[in-house]
Amino acid sequence: MSIKINIIEEDSNYTATCVSLPELRDVTWLDNLKLATVFGYGCLVGKDSPQGKYLFFPSETVLSQEFLRENNLFRSNLANKDTTKTWFFQLDGRVRAVKFKWVVSSGFLIPISSLNYLGYGDEYSELRIGDNFHSIDGKEVCRKYRRPVAPVRLNRNERVQKKWTRHDRVIPTQFRFHLSTPQFLKFLWDFTEWDRIVVTEKLHGTSAVFANVLTKRKLWLLDRIAAFAWCNIVLNEYFPLYSSRTVIKNGTINEWVDGGYYWEDLWGKYAKILEPKIEKGITLYGEIVGYTSSGAYIQQGYSYGCKPWESKFYCYRITYTTPEGNVIEFTDSQIRQYCGAREIEVVPLLLDILELHTDTRVLSLDYITKFWTNEIEMMCQLNWWTVPREWVVIRRDGQETFSAYKLKSQLFLGYETKQIDEGKEDTEEAN
């Protein structure tokens, strides 16, 4: 390929994806539009859309200003290259999950010829079905939408005292942060009939990791003298570490740690509770949900049965890390056994398919569509049916390495879009 496509790994679920135009479905009350389904998400397109390669953008992806202008996609004609044409994008360029005349559209489809403005001509025909990208030859096409975050104002003394030290006690092979989960329907064909499939509910809170793993032991003066004299000293020790999605929160590791967005150390609170329950080498991955002690939602509207000053920790993954740094994954049943014996909450189990070849519920698009409709596209039971279920996690159980994928509900995408439109922050992202 003579063109170079680039992707930002941490935003891999918010990309442009090259797809074939799927079969279009009529919507009787929409004269000029038809419904296309891409990766399980509905997209409204013109009824006369020609066959061929298209670009698919999921909701809460931002299209570049140049892409929008060159393709005359802005709602304001003055922002378009051709001022006689308009489309429906606002100036922020966000792909929104919308309901148009009772039809949910959770993505945006446009012919691949929309890239012609970059001047590569027919070379775009070399893009393969399934290719994902954020930019082409360094020119941005899209990116993940990130909500504006109000800055935290510090007084002069706080600014002087604020320090962020390197995690020099942490051994990288021992401690690992939360892993992002790719979109399930993009990788459906990675599954085989011999896989054991476990589907769990993803709870809407803030990520948390709690571990009891080997760290570099803090060496005191006598230790350094002994080491200088070639004496045998213990260099590593098991030590409890805890983190958010990407930041270690131990005050002994970071010289300056506070609660971030939440104004309290939610992670430290649960570290004290969980520390006696975590054996050497064990790491728990989970979600803290509910409220802060001040009564603020951790995620707007999602209480999960907590009282206005309460929160809960739910575990969804456990690993054992050997002294050599090898990671052993717990199966779903092992997770539930470990947590059950220690009174630790586990995310709800929705589906457990032993092996696909021994089960009539084969992992097919048809079956997933039915499961999606019956189990995912519904209001969240743990929130008294007041808000939609966020999404589910499909895991290949019993794998040597962590293998999990997410499937977001269209109901939640609509809820998420509304929250953003109303100016509400994503608290985890803000933190």
Buried (B, 14 or more C-beta within 10 A) or exposed (E): EEBEBEBEEEBBBBBBBBBEBBEBEEBEEBEEBBBBBBBBBBBBBEEEBEEEBBBBBBBBBBBBBBBBBBBBBBEEEEBBEEEEEBBEBEEEBBBBBBEEEEBBBBBBBBBBBBBBBBEBEEBBEEBEEEBBBBBBEEEBBBBBBEBEEEEEEEEEEEEEEEEEEEBEBBBEBBBBBBEEBBBBBBBBEEBEEEBBBBBBBBBBBBBBBBBBBBBBBEBEEEBEEBEEEEEEBEEBEBBBBBBBBEBBBBEEBBEEBBBBBBEBBBBBBBBEEBEEBBEEBBBBBBBBBBBBBEEBBBBBBBBBEBEEEBBBBBBBBBBBBEEEEEBEBBBBEBBBEBBEEBEBBBBBBBEBBEEBEEBEEEBEEEBBEEBBEEBBBBEBEBBEEEBBBBBBBBBBBBEEEBBBBBBBBBBBBBBBBEBBEEEBBBBBEBB
